């Protein structure tokens, strides 16, 4: 199991979230905020 996204995965994510940046999804999202990159972190999730 890979721990990174393929180029095709990044393309799909960029289209899904309307990203125009050349940064990869994981580089731009550290998931430390409650609402980051349009995603809501569950209150019981300490990740």
BELGIRA-V782170 format. One line per field, one symbol per residue. ss: DSSP state (a for helix, b for strand, c for the rest). A space follows every 50 residues. Layout:
# BELGIRA-V782170
ss=???
This chain:
# BELGIRA-V782170
ss=ccccccaaaaaaaaaaccccccccaaaaccccccbbccbbccccccc
